[in-house]
Amino acid sequence: MTKIARFGRRPLAVVLGTNEIASAVAVLLHRAGHAVVLAHDPHPPVIRRGMAFHDALYDDAVAVEEVSGRRADHWIDLAPVLAVPDTVAVTRLGLLDLMVHAPVDVLVDARMHKHAVTPDLRHLARVTVGLGPGFRVWANCDIAVETRPAVSGRVVTRGTTDAADGVHSRLGGVGGERFVYAKVPGRWRSPVEIGARVFVGFPIGHLDGTVIAAPMDGILRGVVRDGLEVPAGVKLLEIDPRGRAAKWRGLDERPRRIAEAALAAVQARNDAAPALATGEALAYAREA
């Protein structure tokens, strides 16, 4: 029996990240027939946890559109988790820990490191996909997908993805003002659950003893998990101002669009695989 057969002969897909975009990609890859493992990355902390598999890391019951996420601490835990119908695995194991045990068919980097230097993912899997800023096709990934709100879901088949521009998507006519950021590093404490209705000035939590209040009326759409240490500059919480139209669970429109593009890119890559290697090498050589 081969190592990949331990997942019921399904090809292995590894998604780097446990945020809402990584989780949307995981749902669609699972539905397309892959055995999916989400590998946690701690930076930045996940706030839209109702739309993500992130809290499975803490043994919470988590489901996104009828797909469940279950924690797997060790390689030997993956097979029994992935044998459960409609389930993806969520782990703190790193990519290298996973690669030494089984070949990876699809690797998607959905960590959303907007300003970090992105390592070369090529040759770590049969198909590698980069989401968001920092990717250059044929240099550090095989294919990429834009995540910037104005162009989210656009597939990039050559060149680089757009740099982060700091422009937030609009939600109920509201942009970046619906977020609260950590001004200093510290431990975050909050008893308020995602989905709670809050009002401007309502205390959502404390960052090292400093009260952090809701910036506006609405529904708490996202918040850092209670008890985590957070660095300065990261998002602590998000308010959805849309009232009854607010959404904090399931697949939101933008993550779904990005995930659909990533899946379509993988499938197109698979269809065209025999003709790609030589052409890509020549094109990259010309660009370099």
Stockholm file with secondary structure:
# STOCKHOLM 1.0

chainA/1-288         MTKIARFGRRPLAVVLGTNEIASAVAVLLHRAGHAVVLAHDPHPPVIRRGMAFHDALYDDAVAVEEVSGRRADHWIDLAPVLAVPDTVAVTRLGLLDLMVHAPVDVLVDARMHKHAVTPDLRHLARVTVGLGPGFRVWANCDIAVETRPAVSGRVVTRGTTDAADGVHSRLGGVGGERFVYAKVPGRWRSPVEIGARVFVGFPIGHLDGTVIAAPMDGILRGVVRDGLEVPAGVKLLEIDPRGRAAKWRGLDERPRRIAEAALAAVQARNDAAPALATGEALAYAREA
#=GR chainA/1-288 SS CCTGGGGTTCCEEEEECCSHHHHHHHHHHHHTTCEEEEECCCSSCCCCGGGSSGGGGGTCCEEETTEEEEECCSHHHHHHHHTSTTEEEEECCCHHHHHTTSCCSEEEECCCCSSSCCCCCTTSSSEEEEESTTCBBTTTBSEEECCSGGGTTCEESSSBCCCCCCCCCCBTTBCGGGEEECSSCEEEECCCCTTCEECTTCEEEEETTEEEECSSSEEEEEECCTTCEECTTSEEEEEECCGGGCCCSSCCHHHHHHHHHHHHHHHHHHHHHHHHHHHHHHHHHHHC
#=GC SS_cons         CCTGGGGTTCCEEEEECCSHHHHHHHHHHHHTTCEEEEECCCSSCCCCGGGSSGGGGGTCCEEETTEEEEECCSHHHHHHHHTSTTEEEEECCCHHHHHTTSCCSEEEECCCCSSSCCCCCTTSSSEEEEESTTCBBTTTBSEEECCSGGGTTCEESSSBCCCCCCCCCCBTTBCGGGEEECSSCEEEECCCCTTCEECTTCEEEEETTEEEECSSSEEEEEECCTTCEECTTSEEEEEECCGGGCCCSSCCHHHHHHHHHHHHHHHHHHHHHHHHHHHHHHHHHHHC
//
